[in-house]
């Protein structure tokens, strides 16, 4: 069963690092991450890494 994890603030510096850690090789297996954020000067969708979409 895939764990579904919502992350608020995932387009910012700390949130994007957290998302990359969850989805990286050292993170848990079978995980689906949904990022909820409002992109502003401090947050960008492309910071979230590969597979990020607006």
Secondary structure, 3 states (H helix, E strand, C coil): CCEEEEEECCCCHHHHHHHHHHHCCCCCCCEEEEEECCCCCCCCHHHHCCCCCC
